Amino acid sequence: MNNRDLTIDLLEQLPPWYREVLDYQEICRTEQEEFDSLAREINAVGDNFFFQTMDLSAVEMWENIFGIVPNPETEDLAFRRFRIQNRVSSRPPYTMAFLYQKLDEIIGPGNWTVRMDYANYTLYIESSAENQLYAGELYITFGKIKPAHIVYINTPLLQSGLTLSETISVALTQWNYRLGNWALYSAPFRTTYQEEVIKVPSTPSIQPVLLSGVASFVSGDVVSARLNGTTLVSAITKTVSGNILTVTYDVPDTQVSEITRVELLDKNGNPLTATDVYVPVGNDGIQMKHTIPVYEDGPSYPIIDGNVVKY
């Protein structure tokens, strides 16, 4: 809400001949500070009626009501406001539509996917791993609303890609010698003039078989993952579908409590990819997922059955 203008210059309210007296100037200055403090408190009362504008003291009061222990080092005031609003608004009935609404509110529209494994009573929610602070709140929210027999697995997604491009150029070559007239070292044997580009990288030319082949080649290089610079994960699963390489692996809660850096390694332990993330690991563990598409310079299109699929 808009703050009310409660600023009043007290000295200006006195008759002009009082304003020149030093004692009255000091009295008004002291009282002015009290009036300014009162104005801030009045505006704060109005702001604290709304989760989006409440101050730190109001946030701490609501956190105490819900039994939330905040971490000021990683959680800013905006997130703490959002978390309280989410807890207040989580009311039955709980349906898949309600879950999708919560995913839009917490993670953002278009930034998540849901896959339900009905046979194993497991629900997978996939979202970006670069900021999992809100995913931690989703874990708590879903733990409150899900049926007891459904297992929830958070799948943080890391996506990076390889871009290929092709340039074709031609150059005019002039031979400086003719048969029978060759003065050794007087000039180069031939002179190549400035090249002319006849195909620029923005013009598509690379075929799906090359993109798929590069994805398969990269798959052969990836042999393990490393978490937080120290924890090695050797049990990884790699799949190549068209031009997209997907690497997945499970991280139990007994291995790490949170993930701050993720790397994919080759057989010699050299990092092939490295990403700083924040991923809290819940009691049921998580499944990490890397996708590495290989595409030509320009829009990224997946390849299915050897054909480029454009949206």
Protein Blocks (a to p, Z undefined) as FASTA:
>chain_A
ZZddfbdcfklmpcfklmmpmklmmmmmmmmmmmmmmmmmmmmmmmmmpmklpcfklmmm
mmmmnopacdfklmcfklmmmmmmmmmmmccdddfklmmmmmmmmnoghiaccdddfkno
pacddddfkbmmlmmmmmmmmmmmpcfkbccdddddddddddddddddddddddfbdehi
acehkacfbdcdddddfbdfklcfbdfklmmmmmmmmmmmpmbdceehlaccfbdcddde
hjaccddddddfklpmbdfbdcdddfkopafbdcdddddddfkopadddddddddedddd
ddeehiacdZZ
